Amino acid sequence: MTSPIASLKGKTLFITGASRGIGLAIGLRAARDGANIAIAAKTTEPHPRLPGTIYTAAQEIEAAGGKALALVVDVRDEAQVEAAILATVAAFGGIDILVNNASAIHLTGTESTPMKRYDLMHQVNTRGTFLCSQKAIPHLRRAANPHILNLSPPLNMETRWFSPHVAYTMAKFGMSMCVLGMADELRDAGIAVNALWPRTVIATAAVKNLLGGDGMVSCSRTPEIVADAAHAVLTKPSREYSGHFDIDEDVLRAAGVTDFEGYAVKPGAELVQDFFI
């Protein structure tokens, strides 16, 4: 494979769910290169359990060396997504990269899943990914090295990943099926479509609030490992690297990283493996 492009300087990234967590970390990593970041998320007011808003994220991105555009976007709303894409193009002259990071999670069995939650997960995860991709593709076609990156798992079609939480797995695998199909659909256009997923649990607000509190966080890695892996993927030549279901640690090992201890929330702690691995 051709040597990867070293930097995202001057590139424009449209990142959903970028007000906190993994989405913000990906934006900050690109900002350090001098990239433009469209922060497409819903949070405009501080929340006691969910730190960060689109405006605080914009401040962090600009402090890191990037240019930021804070956009109020519910990825379930077609008009909002389309308007945000157009606003990004107007502000920065185009879109080079789409990161489909926004996601909803509700880990319950079939009988315990309210249909409101089922609908939310499918509307945000699968439909939101499809919608944002659809609206971004015409602009990505004009980019020099266009990428779509979905934060979604490899398609491991094993019963153990479905039976505890059928609705959630279906919604996340829907994002991955977008990769499977769109990578081939867009290959001739030179638009790379890949998935990225963490090997271990990542310390995000969702993990703290929904999956086990501070105890789970201490057995996690920081979002920076996913951000560094995303950077490695997004700087690859789009015509040569598409259709992959990458794991963060594997991407970084291939890039020469051998020491992962710095990504641990609590160095030396036994890490918890993420879903779908």
DRENPA-3360 file (N, C-alpha, C; in nm, 2 decimals, always signed):
BEGIN
1 = MTSPIASL = +0.08/-0.12/+0.00/+0.00/+0.00/+0.00/+0.09/+0.12/+0.00 ~ +0.04/+0.23/-0.07/+0.11/+0.35/-0.07/+0.13/+0.41/+0.07 ~ +0.23/+0.48/+0.10/+0.25/+0.54/+0.23/+0.14/+0.63/+0.26 ~ +0.09/+0.63/+0.39/-0.03/+0.71/+0.42/+0.00/+0.85/+0.43 ~ -0.10/+0.93/+0.41/-0.09/+1.08/+0.42/-0.07/+1.11/+0.57 ~ +0.03/+1.19/+0.59/+0.07/+1.21/+0.73/-0.02/+1.29/+0.82 ~ -0.10/+1.38/+0.75/-0.17/+1.48/+0.83/-0.31/+1.51/+0.78 ~ -0.39/+1.55/+0.87/-0.53/+1.60/+0.82/-0.54/+1.75/+0.82;
9 = KGKTLFIT = -0.43/+1.82/+0.81/-0.42/+1.96/+0.80/-0.51/+2.01/+0.68 ~ -0.60/+2.10/+0.71/-0.68/+2.16/+0.61/-0.80/+2.07/+0.57 ~ -0.81/+1.95/+0.62/-0.92/+1.86/+0.59/-1.04/+1.91/+0.67 ~ -1.16/+1.88/+0.62/-1.29/+1.91/+0.69/-1.35/+1.78/+0.73 ~ -1.38/+1.77/+0.86/-1.44/+1.65/+0.92/-1.58/+1.69/+0.97 ~ -1.68/+1.61/+0.93/-1.82/+1.62/+0.99/-1.83/+1.50/+1.08 ~ -1.84/+1.53/+1.21/-1.84/+1.43/+1.31/-1.97/+1.43/+1.39 ~ -2.05/+1.33/+1.39/-2.17/+1.32/+1.47/-2.14/+1.28/+1.61;
17 = GASRGIGL = -2.22/+1.34/+1.70/-2.20/+1.30/+1.84/-2.06/+1.35/+1.89 ~ -2.02/+1.47/+1.85/-1.88/+1.51/+1.87/-1.87/+1.60/+1.99 ~ -1.97/+1.62/+2.07/-1.97/+1.71/+2.19/-1.89/+1.65/+2.31 ~ -1.87/+1.52/+2.30/-1.80/+1.45/+2.41/-1.75/+1.32/+2.37 ~ -1.67/+1.25/+2.46/-1.64/+1.11/+2.44/-1.55/+1.09/+2.31 ~ -1.58/+0.97/+2.25/-1.50/+0.93/+2.13/-1.51/+1.03/+2.02 ~ -1.62/+1.08/+1.99/-1.64/+1.18/+1.88/-1.56/+1.30/+1.90 ~ -1.56/+1.36/+2.02/-1.47/+1.47/+2.05/-1.33/+1.44/+2.04;
25 = AIGLRAAR = -1.29/+1.32/+2.09/-1.15/+1.28/+2.09/-1.10/+1.27/+1.94 ~ -1.18/+1.22/+1.86/-1.14/+1.21/+1.71/-1.13/+1.36/+1.66 ~ -1.22/+1.44/+1.70/-1.21/+1.58/+1.65/-1.08/+1.65/+1.70 ~ -1.05/+1.63/+1.83/-0.93/+1.69/+1.89/-0.80/+1.64/+1.82 ~ -0.80/+1.51/+1.79/-0.68/+1.46/+1.72/-0.66/+1.52/+1.59 ~ -0.77/+1.54/+1.51/-0.76/+1.60/+1.38/-0.73/+1.75/+1.40 ~ -0.78/+1.81/+1.50/-0.76/+1.95/+1.52/-0.61/+1.98/+1.55 ~ -0.54/+1.89/+1.61/-0.40/+1.91/+1.63/-0.32/+1.91/+1.50;
33 = DGANIAIA = -0.38/+1.86/+1.40/-0.31/+1.87/+1.26/-0.35/+2.00/+1.19 ~ -0.45/+2.07/+1.25/-0.50/+2.19/+1.18/-0.62/+2.16/+1.09 ~ -0.70/+2.07/+1.13/-0.82/+2.03/+1.05/-0.94/+2.12/+1.09 ~ -1.04/+2.12/+1.01/-1.17/+2.19/+1.03/-1.27/+2.08/+1.08 ~ -1.34/+2.11/+1.20/-1.43/+2.01/+1.25/-1.57/+2.07/+1.27 ~ -1.66/+2.00/+1.20/-1.80/+2.03/+1.22/-1.85/+1.94/+1.33 ~ -1.90/+2.00/+1.44/-1.94/+1.93/+1.56/-2.10/+1.91/+1.54 ~ -2.14/+1.80/+1.50/-2.29/+1.78/+1.48/-2.34/+1.70/+1.59;
41 = AKTTEPHP = -2.41/+1.76/+1.69/-2.46/+1.70/+1.81/-2.58/+1.78/+1.86 ~ -2.64/+1.72/+1.96/-2.77/+1.78/+2.02/-2.74/+1.87/+2.14 ~ -2.64/+1.84/+2.21/-2.62/+1.90/+2.34/-2.58/+2.05/+2.33 ~ -2.67/+2.14/+2.38/-2.64/+2.28/+2.38/-2.63/+2.34/+2.52 ~ -2.69/+2.26/+2.61/-2.69/+2.31/+2.75/-2.62/+2.20/+2.84 ~ -2.54/+2.24/+2.94/-2.48/+2.14/+3.02/-2.57/+2.05/+3.09 ~ -2.53/+1.92/+3.10/-2.62/+1.81/+3.16/-2.54/+1.76/+3.28 ~ -2.60/+1.74/+3.39/-2.53/+1.69/+3.51/-2.45/+1.56/+3.50;
49 = RLPGTIYT = -2.50/+1.47/+3.41/-2.44/+1.34/+3.39/-2.37/+1.33/+3.26 ~ -2.38/+1.43/+3.17/-2.32/+1.42/+3.04/-2.24/+1.55/+3.02 ~ -2.11/+1.55/+3.05/-2.03/+1.67/+3.04/-2.01/+1.71/+2.90 ~ -2.01/+1.84/+2.87/-1.97/+1.89/+2.74/-2.09/+1.93/+2.65 ~ -2.08/+2.03/+2.58/-2.18/+2.08/+2.48/-2.11/+2.10/+2.35 ~ -2.19/+2.13/+2.24/-2.12/+2.15/+2.12/-2.03/+2.28/+2.12 ~ -2.07/+2.37/+2.21/-1.99/+2.49/+2.23/-1.86/+2.47/+2.30 ~ -1.87/+2.39/+2.41/-1.74/+2.36/+2.48/-1.65/+2.28/+2.39;
57 = AAQEIEAA = -1.71/+2.19/+2.32/-1.63/+2.11/+2.22/-1.56/+2.20/+2.12 ~ -1.63/+2.30/+2.07/-1.57/+2.39/+1.97/-1.46/+2.46/+2.03 ~ -1.47/+2.51/+2.16/-1.36/+2.58/+2.23/-1.24/+2.49/+2.24 ~ -1.26/+2.36/+2.27/-1.15/+2.27/+2.29/-1.08/+2.24/+2.15 ~ -1.16/+2.23/+2.05/-1.10/+2.20/+1.92/-1.02/+2.32/+1.87 ~ -1.07/+2.44/+1.89/-0.99/+2.56/+1.85/-0.87/+2.58/+1.93 ~ -0.87/+2.54/+2.06/-0.76/+2.55/+2.15/-0.65/+2.45/+2.10 ~ -0.70/+2.34/+2.04/-0.60/+2.23/+2.00/-0.54/+2.27/+1.86;
65 = GGKALALV = -0.59/+2.37/+1.80/-0.53/+2.41/+1.67/-0.61/+2.40/+1.55 ~ -0.74/+2.36/+1.57/-0.83/+2.34/+1.46/-0.93/+2.45/+1.44 ~ -1.01/+2.45/+1.34/-1.13/+2.54/+1.33/-1.25/+2.46/+1.35 ~ -1.35/+2.52/+1.43/-1.47/+2.45/+1.47/-1.59/+2.51/+1.42 ~ -1.69/+2.43/+1.39/-1.83/+2.48/+1.36/-1.92/+2.40/+1.44 ~ -1.99/+2.47/+1.54/-2.08/+2.40/+1.63/-2.22/+2.40/+1.57 ~ -2.28/+2.28/+1.55/-2.40/+2.26/+1.48/-2.50/+2.18/+1.56 ~ -2.62/+2.24/+1.58/-2.72/+2.16/+1.65/-2.79/+2.06/+1.56;
73 = VDVRDEAQ = -2.76/+1.93/+1.58/-2.81/+1.83/+1.49/-2.86/+1.71/+1.56 ~ -2.98/+1.68/+1.53/-3.04/+1.55/+1.57/-3.03/+1.46/+1.45 ~ -2.95/+1.36/+1.45/-2.93/+1.28/+1.33/-3.05/+1.20/+1.28 ~ -3.16/+1.21/+1.36/-3.29/+1.15/+1.32/-3.37/+1.24/+1.23 ~ -3.32/+1.37/+1.22/-3.40/+1.47/+1.15/-3.33/+1.50/+1.02 ~ -3.40/+1.46/+0.91/-3.34/+1.48/+0.78/-3.31/+1.62/+0.74 ~ -3.40/+1.71/+0.78/-3.38/+1.85/+0.74/-3.26/+1.91/+0.82 ~ -3.25/+1.87/+0.95/-3.14/+1.92/+1.03/-3.00/+1.87/+0.97;
81 = VEAAILAT = -3.00/+1.74/+0.94/-2.88/+1.69/+0.88/-2.84/+1.75/+0.75 ~ -2.93/+1.77/+0.66/-2.90/+1.83/+0.53/-2.86/+1.98/+0.55 ~ -2.92/+2.05/+0.64/-2.88/+2.19/+0.67/-2.74/+2.20/+0.73 ~ -2.71/+2.10/+0.82/-2.58/+2.10/+0.88/-2.47/+2.07/+0.78 ~ -2.49/+1.98/+0.69/-2.40/+1.94/+0.58/-2.37/+2.07/+0.50 ~ -2.48/+2.13/+0.46/-2.46/+2.25/+0.37/-2.39/+2.36/+0.44 ~ -2.42/+2.38/+0.58/-2.35/+2.48/+0.65/-2.20/+2.45/+0.66 ~ -2.17/+2.33/+0.67/-2.03/+2.29/+0.68/-1.96/+2.32/+0.55;
89 = VAAFGGID = -2.02/+2.29/+0.44/-1.96/+2.32/+0.31/-1.95/+2.47/+0.29 ~ -2.05/+2.54/+0.33/-2.04/+2.69/+0.32/-1.93/+2.75/+0.40 ~ -1.91/+2.69/+0.52/-1.80/+2.74/+0.61/-1.66/+2.70/+0.57 ~ -1.65/+2.58/+0.52/-1.51/+2.53/+0.50/-1.48/+2.49/+0.35 ~ -1.58/+2.51/+0.26/-1.56/+2.48/+0.12/-1.58/+2.34/+0.07 ~ -1.62/+2.25/+0.16/-1.64/+2.11/+0.13/-1.64/+2.02/+0.25 ~ -1.64/+1.89/+0.23/-1.63/+1.79/+0.33/-1.54/+1.68/+0.28 ~ -1.44/+1.65/+0.36/-1.34/+1.54/+0.32/-1.37/+1.41/+0.39;
97 = ILVNNASA = -1.43/+1.42/+0.52/-1.44/+1.30/+0.60/-1.57/+1.31/+0.68 ~ -1.65/+1.20/+0.68/-1.77/+1.19/+0.76/-1.74/+1.08/+0.87 ~ -1.75/+1.12/+1.00/-1.74/+1.02/+1.10/-1.88/+1.00/+1.17 ~ -1.93/+0.88/+1.15/-2.06/+0.85/+1.20/-2.04/+0.78/+1.34 ~ -2.04/+0.87/+1.44/-2.01/+0.83/+1.58/-2.14/+0.83/+1.67 ~ -2.24/+0.91/+1.64/-2.36/+0.92/+1.72/-2.42/+0.79/+1.74 ~ -2.46/+0.76/+1.86/-2.51/+0.62/+1.89/-2.60/+0.63/+2.01 ~ -2.70/+0.54/+2.02/-2.78/+0.52/+2.13/-2.77/+0.38/+2.18;
105 = IHLTGTES = -2.78/+0.36/+2.31/-2.76/+0.22/+2.37/-2.86/+0.20/+2.47 ~ -2.92/+0.07/+2.47/-3.01/+0.03/+2.58/-3.00/-0.12/+2.58 ~ -2.93/-0.17/+2.68/-2.89/-0.32/+2.69/-3.00/-0.40/+2.76 ~ -3.11/-0.43/+2.69/-3.21/-0.51/+2.75/-3.26/-0.62/+2.66 ~ -3.32/-0.72/+2.72/-3.37/-0.83/+2.64/-3.50/-0.79/+2.57 ~ -3.55/-0.88/+2.49/-3.66/-0.85/+2.40/-3.78/-0.80/+2.48 ~ -3.82/-0.87/+2.58/-3.94/-0.84/+2.66/-3.92/-0.71/+2.74 ~ -3.80/-0.68/+2.77/-3.77/-0.56/+2.85/-3.74/-0.43/+2.78;
113 = TPMKRYDL = -3.74/-0.44/+2.64/-3.71/-0.33/+2.56/-3.83/-0.25/+2.52 ~ -3.85/-0.13/+2.58/-3.96/-0.05/+2.53/-3.95/-0.01/+2.39 ~ -4.05/-0.01/+2.31/-4.04/+0.02/+2.17/-3.99/+0.16/+2.14 ~ -4.01/+0.25/+2.24/-3.95/+0.38/+2.23/-3.80/+0.38/+2.22 ~ -3.74/+0.29/+2.30/-3.60/+0.27/+2.31/-3.55/+0.20/+2.18 ~ -3.63/+0.10/+2.14/-3.59/+0.03/+2.01/-3.59/+0.13/+1.90 ~ -3.69/+0.21/+1.89/-3.70/+0.31/+1.78/-3.58/+0.41/+1.79 ~ -3.55/+0.45/+1.91/-3.44/+0.55/+1.92/-3.31/+0.49/+1.87;
121 = MHQVNTRG = -3.28/+0.37/+1.91/-3.15/+0.30/+1.87/-3.14/+0.29/+1.72 ~ -3.25/+0.24/+1.66/-3.25/+0.22/+1.52/-3.25/+0.35/+1.44 ~ -3.32/+0.45/+1.49/-3.32/+0.58/+1.43/-3.19/+0.66/+1.44 ~ -3.12/+0.65/+1.55/-2.99/+0.71/+1.57/-2.88/+0.63/+1.50 ~ -2.87/+0.50/+1.54/-2.76/+0.42/+1.49/-2.76/+0.39/+1.34 ~ -2.86/+0.31/+1.30/-2.87/+0.27/+1.16/-2.92/+0.38/+1.07 ~ -3.03/+0.43/+1.10/-3.09/+0.53/+1.01/-3.00/+0.66/+1.01 ~ -2.95/+0.70/+1.13/-2.87/+0.82/+1.13/-2.74/+0.81/+1.05;
129 = TFLCSQKA = -2.68/+0.69/+1.06/-2.56/+0.67/+0.98/-2.59/+0.67/+0.83 ~ -2.70/+0.60/+0.79/-2.74/+0.60/+0.65/-2.77/+0.74/+0.60 ~ -2.85/+0.82/+0.68/-2.89/+0.95/+0.64/-2.77/+1.05/+0.63 ~ -2.68/+1.05/+0.73/-2.56/+1.14/+0.72/-2.48/+1.10/+0.60 ~ -2.46/+0.97/+0.58/-2.38/+0.93/+0.46/-2.44/+0.97/+0.33 ~ -2.57/+0.96/+0.32/-2.65/+0.99/+0.20/-2.63/+1.14/+0.17 ~ -2.64/+1.23/+0.27/-2.63/+1.37/+0.25/-2.48/+1.42/+0.23 ~ -2.39/+1.34/+0.28/-2.25/+1.38/+0.27/-2.18/+1.33/+0.14;
137 = IPHLRRAA = -2.23/+1.22/+0.08/-2.17/+1.16/-0.03/-2.15/+1.26/-0.15 ~ -2.25/+1.34/-0.19/-2.22/+1.43/-0.30/-2.10/+1.52/-0.28 ~ -2.08/+1.56/-0.16/-1.97/+1.65/-0.13/-1.84/+1.57/-0.12 ~ -1.84/+1.45/-0.06/-1.73/+1.36/-0.05/-1.67/+1.33/-0.19 ~ -1.76/+1.31/-0.29/-1.72/+1.28/-0.43/-1.62/+1.39/-0.48 ~ -1.63/+1.51/-0.43/-1.54/+1.61/-0.48/-1.41/+1.63/-0.40 ~ -1.40/+1.55/-0.29/-1.28/+1.56/-0.20/-1.16/+1.48/-0.26 ~ -1.04/+1.52/-0.22/-0.92/+1.46/-0.27/-0.90/+1.32/-0.21;
145 = NPHILNLS = -0.93/+1.30/-0.08/-0.91/+1.17/-0.02/-1.03/+1.14/+0.08 ~ -1.14/+1.11/+0.02/-1.27/+1.11/+0.10/-1.28/+0.98/+0.18 ~ -1.33/+0.99/+0.30/-1.35/+0.88/+0.39/-1.48/+0.89/+0.46 ~ -1.55/+0.78/+0.48/-1.66/+0.76/+0.58/-1.61/+0.66/+0.68 ~ -1.62/+0.70/+0.81/-1.58/+0.61/+0.92/-1.69/+0.59/+1.01 ~ -1.74/+0.47/+1.03/-1.85/+0.44/+1.12/-1.79/+0.38/+1.25 ~ -1.83/+0.43/+1.36/-1.79/+0.37/+1.49/-1.89/+0.25/+1.52 ~ -1.85/+0.14/+1.46/-1.94/+0.02/+1.47/-1.86/-0.10/+1.46;
153 = PPLNMETR = -1.92/-0.22/+1.51/-1.84/-0.34/+1.53/-1.82/-0.42/+1.41 ~ -1.73/-0.52/+1.41/-1.72/-0.62/+1.31/-1.85/-0.70/+1.31 ~ -1.89/-0.75/+1.19/-2.01/-0.83/+1.18/-1.99/-0.97/+1.23 ~ -1.98/-0.99/+1.36/-1.96/-1.12/+1.42/-2.10/-1.18/+1.45 ~ -2.15/-1.26/+1.36/-2.29/-1.31/+1.37/-2.30/-1.43/+1.46 ~ -2.27/-1.40/+1.59/-2.27/-1.51/+1.69/-2.39/-1.48/+1.78 ~ -2.45/-1.59/+1.82/-2.57/-1.58/+1.91/-2.54/-1.50/+2.04 ~ -2.42/-1.52/+2.09/-2.39/-1.45/+2.22/-2.39/-1.30/+2.21;
161 = WFSPHVAY = -2.38/-1.24/+2.09/-2.38/-1.10/+2.08/-2.53/-1.05/+2.05 ~ -2.62/-1.14/+2.03/-2.76/-1.10/+2.00/-2.85/-1.13/+2.12 ~ -2.84/-1.24/+2.18/-2.94/-1.29/+2.28/-2.95/-1.20/+2.40 ~ -2.85/-1.13/+2.45/-2.87/-1.05/+2.57/-2.94/-0.92/+2.54 ~ -2.92/-0.87/+2.41/-2.98/-0.73/+2.38/-2.99/-0.73/+2.23 ~ -3.10/-0.80/+2.18/-3.12/-0.81/+2.04/-3.14/-0.67/+1.97 ~ -3.21/-0.58/+2.03/-3.24/-0.45/+1.97/-3.11/-0.37/+1.95 ~ -3.03/-0.37/+2.05/-2.91/-0.29/+2.04/-2.81/-0.35/+1.94;
169 = TMAKFGMS = -2.80/-0.48/+1.94/-2.71/-0.54/+1.84/-2.75/-0.52/+1.70 ~ -2.88/-0.53/+1.68/-2.93/-0.51/+1.54/-2.90/-0.36/+1.50 ~ -2.92/-0.27/+1.59/-2.90/-0.13/+1.56/-2.75/-0.10/+1.53 ~ -2.66/-0.16/+1.61/-2.52/-0.13/+1.58/-2.47/-0.21/+1.46 ~ -2.52/-0.33/+1.44/-2.48/-0.40/+1.32/-2.54/-0.34/+1.19 ~ -2.65/-0.26/+1.21/-2.70/-0.18/+1.09/-2.59/-0.08/+1.04 ~ -2.52/-0.02/+1.14/-2.42/+0.07/+1.10/-2.31/+0.00/+1.03 ~ -2.27/-0.12/+1.07/-2.17/-0.20/+1.01/-2.21/-0.25/+0.87;
177 = MCVLGMAD = -2.34/-0.28/+0.85/-2.39/-0.32/+0.72/-2.38/-0.21/+0.62 ~ -2.39/-0.08/+0.67/-2.37/+0.03/+0.59/-2.23/+0.03/+0.53 ~ -2.13/-0.01/+0.61/-2.00/-0.02/+0.57/-1.98/-0.13/+0.46 ~ -2.04/-0.24/+0.49/-2.03/-0.36/+0.40/-2.09/-0.32/+0.26 ~ -2.20/-0.25/+0.26/-2.26/-0.22/+0.13/-2.20/-0.10/+0.06 ~ -2.18/+0.01/+0.14/-2.14/+0.14/+0.08/-1.99/+0.13/+0.04 ~ -1.91/+0.05/+0.10/-1.77/+0.04/+0.06/-1.76/-0.01/-0.09 ~ -1.84/-0.10/-0.12/-1.84/-0.15/-0.26/-1.92/-0.06/-0.35;
185 = ELRDAGIA = -2.03/+0.00/-0.30/-2.11/+0.09/-0.38/-2.02/+0.21/-0.42 ~ -1.94/+0.26/-0.33/-1.87/+0.39/-0.36/-1.72/+0.37/-0.40 ~ -1.68/+0.24/-0.42/-1.54/+0.21/-0.45/-1.50/+0.29/-0.58 ~ -1.58/+0.29/-0.68/-1.54/+0.35/-0.81/-1.53/+0.50/-0.79 ~ -1.60/+0.56/-0.69/-1.59/+0.70/-0.67/-1.47/+0.74/-0.58 ~ -1.40/+0.64/-0.53/-1.28/+0.66/-0.45/-1.31/+0.70/-0.31 ~ -1.44/+0.68/-0.26/-1.47/+0.71/-0.12/-1.45/+0.59/-0.04 ~ -1.36/+0.59/+0.06/-1.34/+0.48/+0.15/-1.45/+0.48/+0.25;
193 = VNALWPRT = -1.50/+0.36/+0.29/-1.60/+0.34/+0.39/-1.55/+0.23/+0.48 ~ -1.52/+0.26/+0.61/-1.46/+0.17/+0.70/-1.53/+0.17/+0.84 ~ -1.52/+0.07/+0.92/-1.57/+0.07/+1.05/-1.45/+0.06/+1.15 ~ -1.47/+0.12/+1.27/-1.37/+0.11/+1.37/-1.44/+0.08/+1.50 ~ -1.37/-0.01/+1.58/-1.43/-0.05/+1.71/-1.32/-0.07/+1.81 ~ -1.35/-0.04/+1.94/-1.24/-0.06/+2.04/-1.23/-0.21/+2.08 ~ -1.11/-0.25/+2.11/-1.09/-0.38/+2.17/-1.14/-0.39/+2.31 ~ -1.12/-0.28/+2.39/-1.16/-0.28/+2.53/-1.27/-0.17/+2.55;
201 = VIATAAVK = -1.34/-0.18/+2.66/-1.43/-0.08/+2.70/-1.36/+0.06/+2.70 ~ -1.43/+0.16/+2.65/-1.37/+0.30/+2.65/-1.44/+0.38/+2.76 ~ -1.36/+0.46/+2.83/-1.42/+0.54/+2.94/-1.50/+0.66/+2.88 ~ -1.63/+0.64/+2.87/-1.71/+0.75/+2.82/-1.83/+0.77/+2.92 ~ -1.91/+0.87/+2.90/-2.02/+0.90/+2.99/-2.12/+0.78/+2.99 ~ -2.13/+0.72/+2.87/-2.23/+0.61/+2.86/-2.18/+0.49/+2.94 ~ -2.05/+0.46/+2.94/-2.00/+0.35/+3.02/-2.02/+0.38/+3.17 ~ -1.99/+0.50/+3.21/-2.00/+0.54/+3.35/-2.15/+0.53/+3.39;
209 = NLLGGDGM = -2.24/+0.58/+3.31/-2.38/+0.60/+3.35/-2.46/+0.47/+3.33 ~ -2.42/+0.39/+3.23/-2.51/+0.27/+3.20/-2.44/+0.14/+3.22 ~ -2.31/+0.13/+3.22/-2.25/+0.00/+3.22/-2.17/-0.04/+3.34 ~ -2.18/+0.04/+3.45/-2.11/+0.00/+3.57/-2.04/+0.10/+3.65 ~ -2.06/+0.23/+3.62/-2.00/+0.34/+3.70/-1.85/+0.35/+3.70 ~ -1.80/+0.40/+3.81/-1.65/+0.43/+3.82/-1.57/+0.30/+3.81 ~ -1.63/+0.19/+3.86/-1.56/+0.06/+3.86/-1.53/+0.02/+3.72 ~ -1.63/+0.03/+3.63/-1.60/-0.01/+3.49/-1.51/+0.09/+3.43;
217 = VSCSRTPE = -1.52/+0.22/+3.46/-1.43/+0.32/+3.40/-1.28/+0.29/+3.43 ~ -1.26/+0.24/+3.55/-1.12/+0.21/+3.59/-1.06/+0.09/+3.52 ~ -1.15/+0.01/+3.46/-1.10/-0.10/+3.38/-1.11/-0.07/+3.23 ~ -1.11/+0.05/+3.20/-1.13/+0.09/+3.06/-1.00/+0.17/+3.00 ~ -1.00/+0.19/+2.87/-0.90/+0.28/+2.81/-0.97/+0.41/+2.78 ~ -0.89/+0.51/+2.76/-0.94/+0.65/+2.73/-0.98/+0.65/+2.58 ~ -1.07/+0.75/+2.55/-1.11/+0.77/+2.41/-0.99/+0.80/+2.31 ~ -0.88/+0.84/+2.36/-0.77/+0.88/+2.28/-0.72/+0.76/+2.19;
225 = IVADAAHA = -0.73/+0.64/+2.24/-0.69/+0.52/+2.16/-0.77/+0.51/+2.04 ~ -0.90/+0.53/+2.05/-0.98/+0.52/+1.93/-0.95/+0.64/+1.84 ~ -0.93/+0.76/+1.90/-0.90/+0.88/+1.81/-0.77/+0.86/+1.74 ~ -0.67/+0.80/+1.80/-0.54/+0.78/+1.73/-0.56/+0.67/+1.62 ~ -0.64/+0.57/+1.65/-0.66/+0.47/+1.54/-0.74/+0.53/+1.43 ~ -0.84/+0.61/+1.46/-0.92/+0.68/+1.36/-0.83/+0.76/+1.27 ~ -0.74/+0.84/+1.33/-0.64/+0.92/+1.25/-0.56/+0.83/+1.16 ~ -0.52/+0.72/+1.20/-0.44/+0.63/+1.12/-0.52/+0.58/+1.00;
233 = VLTKPSRE = -0.65/+0.55/+1.02/-0.74/+0.51/+0.91/-0.77/+0.62/+0.82 ~ -0.80/+0.74/+0.87/-0.84/+0.85/+0.79/-0.73/+0.92/+0.71 ~ -0.61/+0.88/+0.74/-0.49/+0.93/+0.66/-0.44/+0.83/+0.56 ~ -0.51/+0.72/+0.55/-0.48/+0.62/+0.44/-0.54/+0.67/+0.31 ~ -0.48/+0.63/+0.20/-0.54/+0.66/+0.06/-0.67/+0.59/+0.05 ~ -0.77/+0.67/+0.02/-0.91/+0.62/+0.02/-0.94/+0.52/-0.09 ~ -0.87/+0.52/-0.20/-0.89/+0.43/-0.30/-0.82/+0.29/-0.27 ~ -0.74/+0.29/-0.17/-0.66/+0.17/-0.14/-0.71/+0.10/-0.01;
241 = YSGHFDID = -0.79/+0.17/+0.07/-0.82/+0.12/+0.20/-0.97/+0.14/+0.23 ~ -1.05/+0.04/+0.20/-1.19/+0.05/+0.22/-1.26/-0.08/+0.24 ~ -1.37/-0.08/+0.32/-1.44/-0.21/+0.34/-1.38/-0.28/+0.46 ~ -1.30/-0.22/+0.55/-1.24/-0.28/+0.66/-1.32/-0.27/+0.79 ~ -1.32/-0.37/+0.87/-1.38/-0.36/+1.00/-1.26/-0.37/+1.10 ~ -1.21/-0.25/+1.14/-1.09/-0.24/+1.21/-1.12/-0.24/+1.36 ~ -1.02/-0.29/+1.44/-1.01/-0.28/+1.58/-0.90/-0.18/+1.62 ~ -0.93/-0.09/+1.71/-0.84/+0.02/+1.74/-0.69/-0.03/+1.77;
249 = EDVLRAAG = -0.68/-0.13/+1.85/-0.55/-0.18/+1.89/-0.47/-0.24/+1.77 ~ -0.55/-0.31/+1.68/-0.48/-0.37/+1.57/-0.43/-0.26/+1.47 ~ -0.51/-0.16/+1.45/-0.47/-0.05/+1.36/-0.34/+0.01/+1.41 ~ -0.34/+0.04/+1.54/-0.22/+0.10/+1.60/-0.10/+0.01/+1.60 ~ -0.12/-0.12/+1.62/+0.00/-0.21/+1.61/+0.05/-0.21/+1.47 ~ -0.03/-0.21/+1.37/+0.01/-0.20/+1.23/+0.09/-0.08/+1.20 ~ +0.06/+0.03/+1.28/+0.12/+0.16/+1.26/+0.25/+0.17/+1.34 ~ +0.28/+0.06/+1.42/+0.41/+0.06/+1.49/+0.40/+0.08/+1.64;
257 = VTDFEGYA = +0.28/+0.10/+1.69/+0.26/+0.12/+1.84/+0.27/-0.01/+1.91 ~ +0.35/-0.01/+2.01/+0.37/-0.14/+2.09/+0.33/-0.12/+2.24 ~ +0.33/+0.00/+2.29/+0.30/+0.02/+2.43/+0.16/+0.09/+2.44 ~ +0.06/+0.02/+2.50/-0.07/+0.07/+2.51/-0.11/+0.11/+2.65 ~ -0.01/+0.11/+2.74/-0.03/+0.13/+2.88/-0.08/+0.28/+2.90 ~ -0.03/+0.37/+2.82/-0.07/+0.51/+2.83/-0.21/+0.54/+2.80 ~ -0.28/+0.45/+2.74/-0.42/+0.46/+2.71/-0.51/+0.41/+2.83 ~ -0.46/+0.34/+2.92/-0.54/+0.29/+3.03/-0.58/+0.40/+3.13;
265 = VKPGAELV = -0.70/+0.40/+3.17/-0.75/+0.49/+3.27/-0.67/+0.47/+3.40 ~ -0.66/+0.34/+3.44/-0.58/+0.31/+3.56/-0.47/+0.21/+3.51 ~ -0.35/+0.26/+3.50/-0.24/+0.18/+3.45/-0.23/+0.05/+3.54 ~ -0.21/-0.06/+3.47/-0.20/-0.19/+3.54/-0.33/-0.26/+3.57 ~ -0.44/-0.19/+3.55/-0.57/-0.26/+3.58/-0.60/-0.36/+3.47 ~ -0.67/-0.46/+3.51/-0.72/-0.56/+3.41/-0.83/-0.50/+3.32 ~ -0.81/-0.49/+3.19/-0.90/-0.43/+3.11/-1.02/-0.52/+3.07 ~ -1.14/-0.46/+3.06/-1.26/-0.53/+3.02/-1.27/-0.52/+2.87;
273 = QDFFI = -1.29/-0.64/+2.80/-1.31/-0.64/+2.66/-1.44/-0.59/+2.62 ~ -1.45/-0.52/+2.51/-1.57/-0.46/+2.46/-1.67/-0.56/+2.40 ~ -1.79/-0.52/+2.38/-1.89/-0.61/+2.31/-1.84/-0.64/+2.17 ~ -1.88/-0.75/+2.11/-1.87/-0.79/+1.97/-1.72/-0.83/+1.93 ~ -1.63/-0.85/+2.03/-1.50/-0.89/+2.00/-1.48/-1.03/+2.03;
% end
